[in-house]
Amino acid sequence: MRPFRISRVSARRLPALGAAVFLTLGLFAPQSQAATVGATARAGADTRGTAAPAPRSIPVPKSPHAMDNSSRFRISSQDGAEESAPAPAPTAKPLRADQADRTGKQSPAAAGDGCGDLSGVINATGAGLVRELTALPRITCTYPLFNLTGNDARKAFREPQMVTVADALRDASAGYTGDNRAAIGQLVLFLRAGYYVQDNHADVVGDYGTALNGAALNALDAFFASPHGKDVTDANGEIFNEVVTLIDSTHAAGRYAGVVKWMLAGYDGTWPGQMNLAMQHVEWVVENGFKAKDDGRGWRAALKADPAILDTWAGFITRNGAQLNRLDVVSNVGRYLGYALDVPELKERVRPLLKDLINRYPNVGPTAPITMNLGWYTREYDKNNCAAYAICDLGARVLPAVLPIQHTCSPGLKIRAQDMSPGQLASTCTSLVNEDAYFHRVIGDEGAIPGDLNTDLEVVVFDDYTQYSLYAWAIYDIDVNNGGMYEEGNPAAAGNQARFIAHEADWLRPAFQIWNLNHEYTHYLDGRYDMAGDFEAGMTTPTVWWVEGIAENISYGYRGERNADAIHEAGKQTYKLSELFDTVYDQDPDPSVNSNRIYRWGFLAVRYMLQAHPADVRTVLAKYRTGDWNGARTFLKQTIGTGYDAGFATWLTTTCATEDCGPLPQAASIPLCTGGDPRQFDRNCRRDGLAATAGNYSYHFMYLPAGVKQLTITSSGGTGNADLYYGGGSWATTGSHLAKSTHAGNGETLTIDNPPSGWVYFSLAAAQDFSGVSVSTQYA
């Protein structure tokens, strides 16, 4: 539901749904780099040093479900925010009336599970605050602090409070015994909670300045300098893992490069659980440290000052190579070594390290996260130098192993898949073939755009979101900071291969579904039958209202699903119809606002126009089909202008509220059959009002001249349940037929390749009583 058809030659940063950072199975795709890569002329070939034209591409959004699901492939749980909370807090006890804040809402101060409440911590200052914290019986008693809001957050975490606790941590670190007997962990967690809450509610807590920065760094310095600060024990690890996270909170990764180097050099897979957790938290420090400006505080400056860290880092991976197994800490931390390629002064030193690591381990199976991630970094930060890593053929190498299944639906429709059963392949073919017919019933069929040669489509299906992210970039040279990619290519070029690169919606299993399949297939059909030229041509004027709106309507309508999100939006009256005609992809800096306007409001605008003003839609499409973008724009903005705004507003509050925005009209562009026998059909005609009682048939036939390559028979509308059967040269029944389409309802399609010449027969079989059904026939 979130395609952008763009050229990857001049691609721009794309807004995305959900988290701004893409992390899955150890693959980190920084969003600022998500759409700035070149194209490859063929799958598996690395042509990054050439000037080959880029295919036109539409990224699809990551599903929010896929993003939630991807966290299981990553040991740590941070989702890309500056700060992260610990595990969920214990269930809170209700507060007394005198513990409510000024807003009248209950304050989240109760810690529960024998912890008492935190009102003392929230209201104390100075030495009293430190006493309240160190009196808490366990580290976990601080967890509710991460949930503070409003006046409680301001009182607890304003800068003087944070400085007080940071100074206390500094003083306590001198006598640190390697465990939490002095409640030093409660001090660390208070600071973590303060940074977390301030990061999310700075308007309430207030700014943090140099006083806290200095105090926090002095506290960290003191802890790491303490005699037991680096004990490799569970007791120390309980504190140490939170102190490592506090490095990230202070944005001072470079200052503690020595600590990280010590951890990389010492880790061997035998560390106890809490210290192992600290190793996991290092990935946050490294990741965000690379994002920091090169001002001496981040990793870039630290690595330039001590390049030997790179060797230690590579050794950390090879020394622990036996542990590489998808979900391991070595893959999670090791992959960030590739970031060093983005530091020009380090390129020569890091290249041989990456070459060795990428080619040392298999590119498929348990070690794929490290090899494919590091390969991805070379693509992002050393684009024209694949030979230095011996991976110019990486895509070609992994293609047969990753996508072994090849299936032909029809001469113009093929599937390449990682893991699909014969039944899933067949159902996908049927879904697309039937959607083609549905699309034309809604839009009409004026034939393909003259000169459009996109007669073939390949659908590529990875097993899940993770496999797509690991391999699609290498095989197809696409961006993977999305949920899939439709490559339209140049429809005027002979031999152009249109391709939709997708993945299964694994979060819906055991049900089988390819994420965004029908929406993206609509883009293919719309580009072939409605929009002249390539996508960039269609973006000459704002056409997004139609391009995305029709894809949403066809996808929901064909699948018979209710677009609950759009219907909910309708009641808000956010936009006028005349404003929606101006929609473009990057309208608002807020990605969620963009997505809402593009997809939900695009759905509403197109649905209204198809229902209320179908003649105007035909006028606009006639101009789109000839590439008269300015003429279509003039018609929308001047001829229509604001004239339909009032009707649109009424429709939103009436039809959408009471009828789920009403049915999607289907065009009657196919003329009625004129033959005197109501059973007879011709080349391009329809008959309406067909009916039969359960167990009986509505029999039909037509004459085909020699040379027909494809016959399409479609049924729709009406009530009951009619199934469609084709018998070739004999009458078609449920017991004697050559092909059938037997879905629930009356929406059936049969496509017969190379049918015989002469009389052919088909029928509607009444699985239930049916009436009012329309049937159309077309052949070419």
KEZA-777907 format. One record per residue (C-alpha): x, y, z. Coordinates in steps of 0.25 Angstrom, whole numbers. Example, Ala and Ser with C-alpha at 12.3 -4.5 7.8 and 13.67 -1.06 7.14 Angstrom:
<rs>
[[49; -18; 31]],
[[55; -4; 29]],
</rs>
This chain:
<rs>
[[0; 0; 0]],
[[11; 10; -1]],
[[17; 9; -15]],
[[25; 21; -21]],
[[29; 19; -35]],
[[42; 27; -36]],
[[54; 27; -45]],
[[66; 22; -37]],
[[75; 31; -45]],
[[69; 43; -38]],
[[63; 36; -26]],
[[60; 44; -13]],
[[59; 41; 1]],
[[46; 33; 3]],
[[37; 34; 15]],
[[34; 21; 22]],
[[23; 16; 31]],
[[27; 13; 45]],
[[41; 13; 50]],
[[51; 22; 42]],
[[62; 12; 44]],
[[62; -2; 37]],
[[68; -13; 45]],
[[64; -27; 42]],
[[73; -40; 43]],
[[85; -31; 45]],
[[82; -23; 32]],
[[84; -8; 35]],
[[79; 1; 24]],
[[81; 16; 28]],
[[69; 23; 22]],
[[77; 35; 18]],
[[84; 25; 8]],
[[71; 18; 5]],
[[69; 23; -9]],
[[82; 28; -15]],
[[87; 16; -22]],
[[90; 12; -37]],
[[83; 2; -45]],
[[88; -11; -51]],
[[85; -16; -65]],
[[81; -30; -61]],
[[79; -38; -49]],
[[92; -42; -42]],
[[101; -33; -51]],
[[109; -22; -44]],
[[109; -10; -53]],
[[112; 1; -43]],
[[123; 7; -51]],
[[114; 8; -63]],
[[105; 18; -68]],
[[93; 8; -71]],
[[80; 15; -70]],
[[72; 11; -57]],
[[59; 4; -57]],
[[47; 12; -52]],
[[44; 7; -39]],
[[33; 8; -28]],
[[37; 5; -14]],
[[26; -2; -5]],
[[25; 2; 9]],
[[29; -8; 20]],
[[17; -14; 27]],
[[16; -9; 41]],
[[14; -24; 45]],
[[27; -28; 38]],
[[35; -17; 45]],
[[29; -22; 58]],
[[32; -36; 55]],
[[46; -33; 50]],
[[51; -30; 64]],
[[51; -44; 67]],
[[63; -45; 57]],
[[71; -36; 66]],
[[75; -39; 80]],
[[74; -25; 84]],
[[60; -18; 84]],
[[64; -3; 81]],
[[55; 2; 70]],
[[63; 13; 65]],
[[60; 24; 76]],
[[70; 32; 82]],
[[67; 25; 95]],
[[61; 12; 99]],
[[54; 7; 111]],
[[57; -6; 118]],
[[48; -17; 119]],
[[33; -15; 123]],
[[32; -10; 137]],
[[25; -18; 148]],
[[10; -16; 149]],
[[8; -3; 156]],
[[-1; -2; 169]],
[[-12; 9; 169]],
[[-7; 23; 175]],
[[-14; 29; 186]],
[[-22; 42; 183]],
[[-11; 51; 188]],
[[-1; 44; 178]],
[[-9; 49; 166]],
[[-3; 60; 158]],
[[-9; 74; 155]],
[[-16; 69; 142]],
[[-24; 59; 150]],
[[-18; 47; 143]],
[[-12; 36; 151]],
[[3; 38; 152]],
[[11; 26; 147]],
[[19; 26; 160]],
[[15; 12; 166]],
[[26; 2; 165]],
[[19; -10; 170]],
[[24; -24; 174]],
[[29; -19; 188]],
[[36; -7; 182]],
[[26; 3; 188]],
[[23; 15; 180]],
[[33; 25; 174]],
[[26; 38; 179]],
[[38; 40; 188]],
[[48; 40; 177]],
[[39; 49; 168]],
[[38; 60; 179]],
[[52; 59; 186]],
[[64; 68; 182]],
[[78; 68; 185]],
[[84; 57; 195]],
[[69; 53; 198]],
[[68; 49; 184]],
[[80; 40; 185]],
[[75; 34; 198]],
[[61; 31; 192]],
[[68; 24; 180]],
[[78; 16; 187]],
[[67; 12; 197]],
[[59; 5; 186]],
[[61; -10; 188]],
[[64; -14; 173]],
[[69; -8; 160]],
[[55; -12; 154]],
[[48; -3; 164]],
[[53; 9; 155]],
[[46; 4; 143]],
[[33; 12; 144]],
[[41; 25; 143]],
[[42; 22; 129]],
[[27; 25; 128]],
[[27; 38; 135]],
[[20; 50; 128]],
[[15; 63; 131]],
[[18; 70; 144]],
[[24; 57; 150]],
[[34; 56; 138]],
[[38; 71; 140]],
[[40; 70; 155]],
[[48; 57; 154]],
[[57; 59; 142]],
[[60; 74; 141]],
[[75; 77; 139]],
[[78; 80; 153]],
[[72; 66; 158]],
[[80; 59; 147]],
[[93; 66; 151]],
[[91; 62; 165]],
[[89; 47; 162]],
[[101; 48; 152]],
[[110; 54; 163]],
[[105; 43; 172]],
[[109; 32; 162]],
[[123; 38; 160]],
[[125; 38; 175]],
[[119; 24; 177]],
[[128; 18; 166]],
[[141; 20; 174]],
[[136; 9; 183]],
[[129; 0; 174]],
[[130; -14; 178]],
[[125; -21; 165]],
[[111; -23; 169]],
[[99; -15; 173]],
[[100; -16; 188]],
[[102; 0; 189]],
[[90; 2; 179]],
[[98; 8; 169]],
[[90; 2; 158]],
[[78; 10; 163]],
[[86; 23; 160]],
[[89; 18; 146]],
[[75; 15; 143]],
[[70; 28; 148]],
[[80; 35; 138]],
[[75; 26; 127]],
[[61; 29; 130]],
[[63; 44; 130]],
[[70; 44; 116]],
[[59; 35; 111]],
[[47; 43; 116]],
[[54; 56; 112]],
[[57; 51; 98]],
[[42; 49; 97]],
[[37; 61; 105]],
[[47; 72; 104]],
[[36; 82; 104]],
[[32; 77; 118]],
[[45; 73; 124]],
[[53; 85; 118]],
[[67; 85; 111]],
[[79; 78; 116]],
[[92; 86; 115]],
[[107; 86; 118]],
[[105; 84; 133]],
[[99; 71; 131]],
[[108; 67; 120]],
[[120; 69; 129]],
[[114; 62; 141]],
[[110; 50; 133]],
[[123; 48; 126]],
[[130; 49; 139]],
[[121; 39; 145]],
[[124; 29; 133]],
[[139; 32; 134]],
[[139; 28; 149]],
[[131; 16; 147]],
[[140; 10; 136]],
[[152; 14; 144]],
[[148; 7; 156]],
[[155; -6; 160]],
[[143; -15; 158]],
[[136; -7; 146]],
[[140; -18; 136]],
[[138; -30; 144]],
[[133; -41; 134]],
[[122; -46; 144]],
[[107; -46; 144]],
[[107; -37; 157]],
[[115; -26; 150]],
[[108; -29; 137]],
[[95; -25; 143]],
[[101; -11; 145]],
[[111; -11; 133]],
[[100; -13; 122]],
[[92; -1; 127]],
[[105; 7; 128]],
[[108; 4; 113]],
[[95; 8; 109]],
[[97; 21; 117]],
[[109; 24; 107]],
[[98; 24; 96]],
[[89; 33; 104]],
[[101; 44; 106]],
[[104; 43; 91]],
[[119; 41; 95]],
[[122; 28; 87]],
[[136; 33; 83]],
[[140; 36; 97]],
[[138; 22; 101]],
[[144; 15; 89]],
[[154; 9; 98]],
[[143; 2; 106]],
[[137; -3; 93]],
[[151; -8; 88]],
[[153; -15; 101]],
[[139; -22; 100]],
[[142; -26; 85]],
[[156; -32; 89]],
[[151; -39; 101]],
[[138; -45; 96]],
[[138; -60; 93]],
[[124; -65; 95]],
[[126; -70; 109]],
[[122; -57; 116]],
[[111; -59; 126]],
[[97; -54; 122]],
[[97; -40; 128]],
[[111; -37; 122]],
[[106; -43; 109]],
[[95; -33; 109]],
[[105; -22; 111]],
[[111; -27; 98]],
[[98; -26; 91]],
[[96; -12; 96]],
[[109; -8; 89]],
[[102; -9; 76]],
[[94; 4; 80]],
[[107; 11; 84]],
[[113; 8; 70]],
[[101; 10; 62]],
[[98; 24; 68]],
[[112; 27; 69]],
[[114; 27; 54]],
[[102; 36; 52]],
[[109; 47; 61]],
[[115; 58; 55]],
[[130; 57; 53]],
[[133; 66; 64]],
[[142; 57; 73]],
[[130; 51; 81]],
[[126; 40; 71]],
[[132; 28; 65]],
[[137; 34; 52]],
[[147; 42; 60]],
[[150; 31; 70]],
[[154; 21; 58]],
[[162; 31; 51]],
[[170; 34; 64]],
[[172; 19; 67]],
[[170; 11; 54]],
[[174; -2; 61]],
[[160; -3; 66]],
[[156; -8; 52]],
[[166; -20; 53]],
[[160; -23; 67]],
[[146; -22; 61]],
[[149; -31; 50]],
[[156; -41; 60]],
[[144; -41; 69]],
[[136; -47; 57]],
[[146; -57; 52]],
[[150; -61; 66]],
[[135; -64; 69]],
[[132; -69; 55]],
[[127; -82; 61]],
[[116; -74; 67]],
[[110; -68; 55]],
[[96; -73; 55]],
[[86; -62; 50]],
[[82; -57; 64]],
[[96; -56; 70]],
[[102; -44; 76]],
[[114; -45; 67]],
[[106; -43; 55]],
[[98; -32; 61]],
[[111; -24; 66]],
[[120; -29; 54]],
[[111; -23; 43]],
[[114; -9; 47]],
[[129; -10; 43]],
[[124; -7; 29]],
[[120; 7; 34]],
[[135; 10; 34]],
[[135; 10; 19]],
[[127; 24; 20]],
[[140; 30; 26]],
[[149; 33; 15]],
[[162; 33; 23]],
[[159; 18; 27]],
[[155; 12; 13]],
[[168; 6; 9]],
[[170; 0; 23]],
[[156; -6; 24]],
[[154; -11; 10]],
[[163; -24; 11]],
[[156; -27; 25]],
[[142; -26; 18]],
[[147; -34; 6]],
[[152; -45; 16]],
[[139; -46; 24]],
[[129; -45; 12]],
[[136; -57; 6]],
[[140; -65; 18]],
[[126; -70; 21]],
[[115; -75; 13]],
[[105; -64; 7]],
[[93; -73; 10]],
[[89; -80; 23]],
[[93; -76; 37]],
[[105; -67; 33]],
[[97; -59; 23]],
[[94; -48; 32]],
[[109; -44; 34]],
[[113; -46; 19]],
[[101; -40; 13]],
[[101; -28; 22]],
[[115; -25; 20]],
[[113; -27; 5]],
[[102; -17; 6]],
[[111; -6; 12]],
[[121; -7; 1]],
[[109; -4; -9]],
[[105; 8; -1]],
[[119; 14; 3]],
[[128; 8; -8]],
[[119; 7; -20]],
[[128; 6; -32]],
[[138; -3; -25]],
[[131; -17; -24]],
[[144; -23; -30]],
[[152; -19; -18]],
[[143; -29; -10]],
[[142; -40; -21]],
[[127; -38; -20]],
[[123; -33; -34]],
[[116; -46; -37]],
[[110; -47; -23]],
[[95; -46; -28]],
[[98; -56; -38]],
[[104; -66; -28]],
[[92; -65; -18]],
[[81; -65; -28]],
[[79; -79; -31]],
[[80; -83; -17]],
[[71; -72; -11]],
[[61; -72; -22]],
[[61; -87; -28]],
[[46; -87; -32]],
[[42; -83; -46]],
[[27; -84; -50]],
[[20; -79; -63]],
[[5; -74; -61]],
[[4; -70; -75]],
[[13; -65; -86]],
[[13; -51; -80]],
[[13; -55; -66]],
[[24; -62; -58]],
[[27; -65; -43]],
[[41; -67; -37]],
[[40; -71; -23]],
[[48; -75; -11]],
[[38; -85; -5]],
[[24; -86; -10]],
[[16; -98; -11]],
[[9; -102; -25]],
[[-4; -98; -19]],
[[1; -85; -15]],
[[7; -83; -29]],
[[-6; -86; -35]],
[[-14; -77; -26]],
[[-5; -65; -28]],
[[-6; -67; -44]],
[[-21; -68; -42]],
[[-22; -56; -33]],
[[-14; -47; -44]],
[[-21; -52; -56]],
[[-35; -50; -49]],
[[-30; -36; -44]],
[[-27; -32; -59]],
[[-41; -35; -63]],
[[-46; -27; -50]],
[[-38; -15; -54]],
[[-44; -14; -67]],
[[-58; -16; -62]],
[[-55; -3; -54]],
[[-47; 5; -63]],
[[-52; 0; -77]],
[[-42; -6; -87]],
[[-37; 4; -98]],
[[-26; -5; -101]],
[[-11; -3; -97]],
[[-5; 10; -98]],
[[1; 11; -112]],
[[16; 8; -112]],
[[15; 1; -98]],
[[23; -12; -99]],
[[22; -16; -84]],
[[15; -29; -88]],
[[22; -38; -78]],
[[23; -37; -63]],
[[31; -45; -54]],
[[27; -46; -39]],
[[38; -49; -30]],
[[34; -54; -16]],
[[44; -56; -5]],
[[40; -65; 7]],
[[38; -53; 17]],
[[42; -39; 20]],
[[56; -43; 25]],
[[60; -51; 13]],
[[56; -40; 4]],
[[64; -30; 12]],
[[76; -39; 12]],
[[77; -43; -3]],
[[68; -34; -12]],
[[79; -22; -12]],
[[89; -32; -17]],
[[81; -39; -28]],
[[73; -28; -33]],
[[82; -16; -29]],
[[70; -9; -22]],
[[68; -2; -9]],
[[62; -10; 2]],
[[58; 0; 12]],
[[43; -3; 8]],
[[34; -15; 7]],
[[36; -18; -8]],
[[39; -11; -21]],
[[32; -11; -34]],
[[41; -8; -46]],
[[34; -3; -57]],
[[46; 0; -66]],
[[44; 7; -79]],
[[31; 2; -85]],
[[36; 7; -99]],
[[48; -2; -99]],
[[48; -15; -106]],
[[51; -26; -97]],
[[48; -18; -84]],
[[45; -27; -72]],
[[35; -21; -63]],
[[37; -28; -49]],
[[30; -27; -36]],
[[40; -32; -25]],
[[32; -36; -13]],
[[32; -44; 0]],
[[21; -53; 7]],
[[14; -47; 18]],
[[20; -56; 28]],
[[12; -50; 40]],
[[-1; -55; 34]],
[[3; -70; 34]],
[[-2; -80; 33]],
[[-10; -72; 23]],
[[-2; -69; 10]],
[[-2; -55; 5]],
[[9; -47; -3]],
[[10; -34; 3]],
[[4; -23; -6]],
[[2; -32; -18]],
[[-11; -26; -23]],
[[-8; -12; -21]],
[[5; -13; -28]],
[[-1; -21; -40]],
[[-11; -10; -41]],
[[1; -1; -44]],
[[6; -10; -55]],
[[-8; -10; -61]],
[[-10; 5; -59]],
[[4; 8; -65]],
[[1; -1; -77]],
[[-14; 4; -80]],
[[-16; 18; -74]],
[[-3; 25; -73]],
[[6; 29; -85]],
[[21; 27; -85]],
[[29; 24; -72]],
[[26; 28; -58]],
[[34; 41; -59]],
[[26; 45; -71]],
[[13; 43; -62]],
[[19; 52; -51]],
[[20; 64; -60]],
[[7; 69; -53]],
[[1; 64; -40]],
[[-5; 50; -43]],
[[-3; 44; -30]],
[[-17; 45; -26]],
[[-21; 35; -38]],
[[-9; 26; -38]],
[[-9; 23; -23]],
[[-24; 25; -22]],
[[-28; 15; -33]],
[[-18; 5; -27]],
[[-24; 5; -14]],
[[-38; 4; -19]],
[[-35; -8; -28]],
[[-27; -15; -18]],
[[-38; -14; -7]],
[[-49; -15; -17]],
[[-44; -28; -24]],
[[-41; -34; -10]],
[[-54; -31; -5]],
[[-48; -24; 7]],
[[-53; -11; 15]],
[[-43; 0; 15]],
[[-46; 3; 30]],
[[-34; 13; 31]],
[[-40; 22; 19]],
[[-54; 21; 24]],
[[-49; 26; 38]],
[[-42; 37; 31]],
[[-54; 41; 23]],
[[-61; 46; 36]],
[[-50; 56; 39]],
[[-52; 64; 26]],
[[-37; 67; 25]],
[[-36; 71; 11]],
[[-45; 77; 0]],
[[-46; 69; -13]],
[[-39; 81; -21]],
[[-27; 80; -11]],
[[-26; 65; -13]],
[[-24; 68; -28]],
[[-11; 74; -24]],
[[-5; 63; -16]],
[[10; 59; -18]],
[[18; 49; -11]],
[[27; 58; -3]],
[[16; 68; 1]],
[[19; 68; 16]],
[[31; 66; 24]],
[[24; 57; 33]],
[[23; 43; 26]],
[[11; 39; 33]],
[[3; 51; 28]],
[[8; 48; 14]],
[[4; 34; 15]],
[[-10; 37; 20]],
[[-12; 47; 9]],
[[-6; 39; -2]],
[[-13; 25; 1]],
[[-25; 28; 9]],
[[-30; 41; 3]],
[[-25; 36; -11]],
[[-35; 24; -9]],
[[-46; 34; -5]],
[[-44; 44; -16]],
[[-44; 33; -27]],
[[-56; 25; -21]],
[[-64; 38; -21]],
[[-60; 42; -35]],
[[-63; 28; -40]],
[[-77; 28; -33]],
[[-82; 42; -35]],
[[-74; 47; -48]],
[[-70; 35; -56]],
[[-71; 43; -69]],
[[-60; 53; -63]],
[[-51; 41; -60]],
[[-52; 37; -74]],
[[-48; 50; -79]],
[[-36; 51; -70]],
[[-32; 37; -74]],
[[-33; 40; -89]],
[[-23; 51; -86]],
[[-14; 43; -78]],
[[-14; 32; -88]],
[[-8; 42; -99]],
[[1; 48; -89]],
[[-6; 61; -89]],
[[-3; 64; -74]],
[[-5; 79; -75]],
[[-19; 77; -82]],
[[-23; 67; -71]],
[[-18; 77; -60]],
[[-25; 88; -66]],
[[-38; 80; -67]],
[[-37; 76; -52]],
[[-33; 90; -46]],
[[-40; 99; -55]],
[[-52; 92; -62]],
[[-55; 84; -49]],
[[-48; 93; -40]],
[[-55; 94; -26]],
[[-69; 91; -32]],
[[-69; 77; -26]],
[[-64; 80; -12]],
[[-77; 82; -6]],
[[-82; 69; -12]],
[[-70; 62; -7]],
[[-71; 67; 7]],
[[-86; 62; 7]],
[[-82; 48; 1]],
[[-71; 47; 12]],
[[-81; 49; 23]],
[[-92; 41; 17]],
[[-88; 30; 8]],
[[-75; 27; 15]],
[[-82; 27; 28]],
[[-94; 19; 25]],
[[-89; 10; 13]],
[[-74; 9; 15]],
[[-73; 19; 4]],
[[-82; 11; -6]],
[[-78; 0; -16]],
[[-67; 2; -26]],
[[-75; 4; -39]],
[[-71; -5; -51]],
[[-71; 1; -65]],
[[-80; -4; -75]],
[[-71; -1; -86]],
[[-72; -15; -93]],
[[-85; -14; -102]],
[[-97; -23; -101]],
[[-97; -35; -110]],
[[-106; -33; -122]],
[[-109; -47; -126]],
[[-123; -52; -125]],
[[-120; -64; -118]],
[[-118; -60; -103]],
[[-108; -71; -101]],
[[-99; -66; -112]],
[[-87; -57; -110]],
[[-77; -50; -119]],
[[-63; -45; -119]],
[[-65; -33; -110]],
[[-79; -33; -104]],
[[-86; -36; -91]],
[[-100; -41; -86]],
[[-106; -36; -74]],
[[-117; -42; -65]],
[[-113; -56; -66]],
[[-120; -66; -56]],
[[-121; -80; -52]],
[[-126; -88; -40]],
[[-117; -97; -31]],
[[-112; -109; -39]],
[[-116; -104; -52]],
[[-108; -96; -63]],
[[-108; -84; -72]],
[[-102; -90; -85]],
[[-94; -81; -95]],
[[-86; -82; -108]],
[[-78; -74; -118]],
[[-71; -75; -131]],
[[-56; -73; -131]],
[[-49; -71; -144]],
[[-35; -77; -147]],
[[-23; -71; -141]],
[[-29; -67; -127]],
[[-18; -67; -117]],
[[-25; -64; -104]],
[[-40; -64; -100]],
[[-45; -58; -87]],
[[-58; -60; -81]],
[[-62; -52; -69]],
[[-75; -52; -60]],
[[-78; -42; -49]],
[[-89; -35; -42]],
[[-103; -41; -37]],
[[-107; -49; -26]],
[[-104; -64; -22]],
[[-93; -72; -26]],
[[-90; -75; -41]],
[[-77; -83; -45]],
[[-71; -82; -59]],
[[-68; -95; -67]],
[[-62; -96; -81]],
[[-64; -108; -90]],
[[-56; -105; -103]],
[[-64; -112; -114]],
[[-74; -118; -104]],
[[-84; -113; -95]],
[[-78; -110; -81]],
[[-83; -116; -69]],
[[-78; -118; -55]],
[[-75; -132; -59]],
[[-69; -130; -73]],
[[-61; -117; -75]],
[[-47; -113; -79]],
[[-45; -101; -70]],
[[-53; -95; -58]],
[[-53; -83; -48]],
[[-61; -87; -36]],
[[-59; -76; -25]],
[[-70; -71; -15]],
[[-79; -61; -21]],
[[-80; -58; -36]],
[[-67; -51; -39]],
[[-60; -62; -48]],
[[-50; -61; -60]],
[[-45; -72; -69]],
[[-33; -69; -79]],
[[-32; -79; -90]],
[[-19; -79; -98]],
[[-19; -84; -112]],
[[-34; -88; -112]],
[[-39; -96; -125]],
[[-46; -90; -136]],
[[-60; -92; -138]],
[[-71; -93; -128]],
[[-67; -93; -113]],
[[-76; -95; -101]],
[[-76; -89; -87]],
[[-87; -89; -76]],
[[-90; -83; -62]],
[[-93; -94; -52]],
[[-102; -90; -41]],
[[-95; -94; -28]],
[[-106; -86; -22]],
[[-118; -79; -28]],
[[-112; -67; -36]],
[[-118; -56; -43]],
[[-114; -42; -49]],
[[-100; -48; -54]],
[[-93; -41; -65]],
[[-84; -49; -74]],
[[-74; -43; -84]],
[[-65; -50; -95]],
[[-52; -44; -101]],
[[-42; -50; -110]],
[[-29; -46; -118]],
</rs>
